Amino acid sequence: MESGASCCQKHKERSEKEYKDLQNRLSRIEGQIRGIKGMVEKDAYCTDILIQVAAVNAALNSFNKVLLANHIRTCVARDIREGKEETIDELVATLQKLMK
C-alpha cells in the first residue's frame, strides 16, 4: 500500500467543528455496522440486512464527500496558492480511486 504510506506522512490541523462533525459521522456509521452485525447474529432476513448495508454505504459516501470538500477548500487550495502543482495530480489520483 504505497499510497497509504505517503498519505500518513502528511498531517492536517482540523477545526474543532470539523473534527466533531467527522467523529459524529464515524460514530453513527460504527453504530450502523454494529447493528448489522447484530442482525446477522439474530438471523435477520437477508433483504433487511442488505437495506442496512446500503444505508452504511450511503453514510460512508456522505462522509467521503464532506472530507473531500474540506480537503479541497483547505489543503488543496493552500498548496495551489503556494505553487505546489503536484497537489493537483494527487487530487486527481485520489478522485480516480474514489470513483472505482
Salt bridges, closest charged atoms under 4 A:
GLU16 OE2 - LYS20 NZ 3.86
GLU18 OE1 - LYS12 NZ 3.29
GLU18 OE2 - ARG14 NE 3.62
ASP21 OD2 - ARG25 NE 3.30
GLU30 OE2 - ARG34 NH1 3.82
ASP79 OD1 - ARG78 NH2 3.15
GLU82 OE1 - LYS84 NZ 3.17
GLU90 OE2 - LYS10 NZ 2.71
